[in-house]
Amino acid sequence: MKIELTDQQFRYLLDLVYIGNWVMNSTRGDDRIKEYDQVEGLVFSHCLQQKMSKLVELYQGELIPSRRFAEGGIHEAIEQYEDIVFYEILAEELALRDFDEPLSRENYSALMERIDTYLSEFNAHGTDHISIDLD
């Protein structure tokens, strides 16, 4: 297979591949899915021919994204995504908890309004107003 990309498109592809592998493997510890690591290494190996060698490094015989790449802002993008997902899931779970009846077509809009209320609260105050009764 041959894919032709501009330098900028290739740079975007590096971000996408890195983020994808991060999602698949970052929480797996030693149980990483090696195939994703291999694809990441293969894609990043093309940095050498694209005059982007600073974005890749050799580690234990494998080409991996360099520290420079990893520290270049990609984790800020991942963190932004994680924050948004966290608040959206939390808002949905709290809204569902608040419902006294099973979710249906008739009360779906009320659920969405409750989710929006929680999201507005989180947008304004983060988790500052959340409390947990441990009794």
C-alpha positions, 0 to 999 in steps of 0.5 A, a space after each residue: 500500500 502506498 499513501 501520499 501525504 504532504 509534510 503537514 498531512 504526515 505530521 497530522 498523521 503522526 499525532 493521530 497515530 500517537 493518540 490512537 496508540 495512547 488510547 489503546 495502550 497507555 493504561 495496559 501496563 505490561 499487557 500492551 497490544 504490541 501490534 499497535 506499538 508496531 504500527 506506531 513504530 512503522 509510521 514514525 520510522 518514516 520521520 527519518 526520510 521526511 527530515 523529521 528525525 527529531 520526532 523519533 528515537 531508538 528505544 530497546 531496538 524499536 523506533 518510537 516517538 521521541 521525547 521531544 515529540 511526546 513533550 511537544 504539546 500532544 499530551 495537552 490535547 489528550 488531557 483536554 479530551 480526557 477532561 471533556 469526556 470526564 465531565 460529560 460522563 459524570 454529568 450523564 451518570 449524575 443525571 441518570 442517578 437523579 431520575 426516579 423512573 426508567 429512561 424513556 422517549 417521554 422523559 429523554 428531554 428532561 434527562 438532557 436538560 439535567 445533563 446540561 445543568 450539570 455541564 453548566 455547573 462543571 463549566 463554571 466551577 469544575 468539581 469544586 461543588 461536588 461532595 460525597 457523603 461517606 456515611 
